[in-house]
Amino acid sequence: MDNDKTKATESSAAASEPLVLRPEWEYKPKDLDEPKQSKFVLTHHEDTHEITLHVNGEEYRKFKCKDNLSGSIKFHEGLDKVLGLFRDWKFYDKN
């Protein structure tokens, strides 16, 4: 019975062709120059009545406000949402 198993694994095609790895299967390390962290900045400009969101140094969104009070309220609402997300994520990680 062991003879049958060895005959099954010894095929003429497998013995004549060596195992060749394709180039796309090769392990390629990630570039060391890639940024390892992302950064976002939420800014309220009182002189232009705008709130801007910058992600990794590039402007992502801009929002016009009626006046400074409206802009300040919206800025603090956005900040509260972000802090709330961090609080929720910490809660989810504990469970």
Buried (B, 14 or more C-beta within 10 A) or exposed (E): EEEEEEEEEEEEEEEEEEEEEEEEEEEEEEEEEEEEEEEEEBEBBEEEBBBBBBEEEEEEEEBEBEEEEEBBEBBEEBEEEEEEEEEEEEEEEEE
